[in-house]
Amino acid sequence: MGRYLYFGEKIRKYDVRVLNEREVRAGAGILFFFAIIAFMNAWITGNFYYTKIFVIAFLMDFFIRVFINPKYSPSLIIGRFMVRNQAVEYVGASQKRFAWGIGFALAVVMFFLLVLNNVIGPVNLLTCMTCLLLLFFEAAFGICIGCMIYNLFSKEKAELCPGGVCKDIKKESIQKISIPQLFIVLLFILLVLAMPFFPLLSSGTRITAQTSVDFTPINASNSTDCQPPGWAVAMGHAELWKLHHGCS
């Protein structure tokens, strides 16, 4: 069994077991893609069916990563295929195992609350947002937040971190951010925030009385049908729930 049950690969030139960071980031991106679809579907429609499916798949994937072997994780296998033509970037395996352990714990919480007990509310929202944040930072920036937490509590500091962040590295000129660049970013953010006040954008974006879309309330004779459930109220989703159920 030792041939299959291990964590990280042994490479001669490194003293610690390693993983391919490019593969890890690809796997995080794949999971984030499906996670955001499931999350937004639940948020907009109030249907948690696909969220439950994703939670089960996520739990199985991370169980394989943490307790069996990352090389048999479905998302990492697909990620390996996608980046097969890219040069390998080795990273330490121990900190990744800790980080994935956090992901596995969050998946267990979601499985217990949502799948087994159908509990829907702020706790689920917070847990989902935490998972999305961890996956997004890993996939988009190569920043492993769980690895940072590992460094705070582990006596043995992480080695072979992505981008060499475990060591003090002198920034090259191409990495530095100038004052004009900061000004451009600030101006861009202010412009985006001001867009809702632009007359050109606000005109024609609302559904009017002449629109042919049918929004006849469902079972309008029964007022209880338009009463948002407790989970929708708890999530601040009451008005959207009314909208998607044809309630005024």
N, C-alpha and C positions, 0 to 999 in steps of 0.2 A: 504493500500500500504506500510505502514511502516514495515510490516512483511517481505517485499521483498527488498525494496529500502533502503539499509544501507551499510556501508563500515566497514568491520572488525567485529569480533565476541567479545561478552562480556564474559570474564572469571572472576570469582569471585576474584581470588587472584591478579588480575592486575587492575590498575586504568585506563588503556587506552585500546582501542579496539585492537585486535590482529589478526594476520594471522599465518598460519603454514609455516615457512620458507622452510621446505623440499618440500612442495607442490609448493611454489613460484619458487624455483630453478628448480624443475622438469618441470614446465610450461615454464620457460625461456629456458631450454635445448631443449624442443620440438620445440619451435618457432625458436631457433637458427638452429636446424637441417634442417628444411624446408627453412629457410631464406638463408642459405649458398648454398643449392641446387639450389634455384631459382637464386641467385646472380651469381653463377659460370656458370649456363646454359646461362644466358644473357651475361656474360663476354666472354665466349668461343665461343658461336655460334651467338651472336648478336640477339637472339630471346628473346624478353621481355614478351612473352605471360604468362609464368609461374610466372614471377615477378609481373605482374599485378594481377594475381589471389592471390598471397601471400599477396600483399599490401591490397587488399580488405578484405581478411580473417583476417589479422593482425589488420586492422582498426576496424572491427566488434568486434574482441576479446577484444581489449583495450577499446572500447566504453562501452562494458558490464562491464569490470573491474572497470572503473573509474566512470561511471554515473549510473549504475544499482546496481550491487553487484558482487564482485569477485567470490563468490561461484557459480555463473552461467556462468563464463567464460569457454568456451570449453577447452582451453589449461590447465587451472587450474583443471578442473574436471578430465581430463585425467591424469594430474600430481598427483592429489589426489589418483587416482586408483593405479598408479605405485608405490607410496610410502606408500600405506595403511598399510604395516606391519612394518613401521619404527616409532620410537618414535617421538612425536610431538615436534617441536622447535618453541616456540612462539616468534613473533617479532611484534613491534609496527606497526599499520596499517597506521597511518597518513603519515609517511615518504614514505611508499610504494605507497600511492595514488599520492603523488607529483611526484615520480619517474615514475610511469605509465602515469602520465599526460604528462611528457616529451615524452615518447614513443608514446602516442596518437597524440601529436603535430607533431612529425616526420612522423607518418603515414598519417596525413592529408596533409602534404606537398607533400609526395610521391603520394598520391591519386590524388591531384590536378594537379601535374606536369605530372606524367606518365600515369595514367588511363584516366583522363579527357582530357588532352591536348597533350598526346603523346610526351612530351618534354623529350629528352634524352641527357644527358651531364654531366659535372662535378658536378653540384648541386645534381643530383640524386646519383652519386657515393659517394659523401661526406655524404649524408643523409643515404644511405644504410650502409656505413662503420660505421657510428655512431651507428645505430641500432644494427649491428652485434657486435660491441664492448661492448655495454651496456648488451646485452643478454649473450655474452660469459663470461664477468666478473661475472655476476649474477650466471650463471649456473656452471661455472668451479670453481670459487673461493669463491662464496658466498659474493662477494663484490658488493654492490648496489651503483653505482656511483651517481645515482639520489638522493639517501638518503644522500650522502655526501653534495650535492648541497643544499638539504633541510636544513641541519644543518647550512650552511653558511648564509642563508637568513631568517630562521624562528626564531622568538623570543623564541618559545617553542622548546627546543632541543629534538631530537628524543630519544625515550625510547625503551628498549628491542631490541637492534640492534643485528644482527646475529653475533655470536661469542663473544658477550659482548663488542664490540668495542666502545660502547657509554661510557663505564667506563674505567678508568685506570686499566689495568690488568698487574700484574707482570708476565713476560714470564717465563715459565717452561724451564728446561734444554733441553727438547725434542724439543722445539720451536726455539732454538737458532741455528744460522748458523755459522759454524766454518770457519777458513781460508782454511783448506784443502778442505772443501766442495765448497767454492767459487772458488778455483783453479780448481777443477774438472769441474764445470760448465763452466768456461772460456775456459778450454782445449776442452771441448765438442763442444762449439760454434765454436771455431777456426777450429776444425776438420771437422765439417759440412760445414763451409764456404770453406774449402780447397778441398772438395770432387769433385767439377767440374774439378779440375786440375789432378785428378787421371786418368792415361791412361786406367786402367781396366774398369772404369765406362763410359768413353767417347767413347770407341770403341763399335760399333754396335748399338748405340742409335739413329743414324740419318738415315733417309730414303734415300737410294741410288737409282741410276738410274735403278738397276736391280730389285727393289722392284715391286711386281705385283700390288700394289695399283694404281688405276686410278685417276690421278690428272689432267685430261684434262680440260683446262680452259673453263668455261662456256661462250658461245657466244663470243669466242675470237675475232671474226671479228668486234665486236662492242667494242671499247676501253672504252666507258663510263661505260660498265658493270663491269669493274675492277677498277672503281674510288670509293674509300671508301666514304661513306656518312659523313656528317658533324659531326654527333654524335660520329662516330667511331674515327674520327680524334681528337675530343675534349677529348675523354677518353684515348687517346694514344693507341687506339685499331686498328689503320689502318693496320699494318702489319698482325696481327692476322685475321682481316677481309678478307684481300686478300688471306691468306692461306686457310681459311675455305670456300672461294668461288672459289678456284681453280685458282687463279690469281698468276702469277709469280712476 
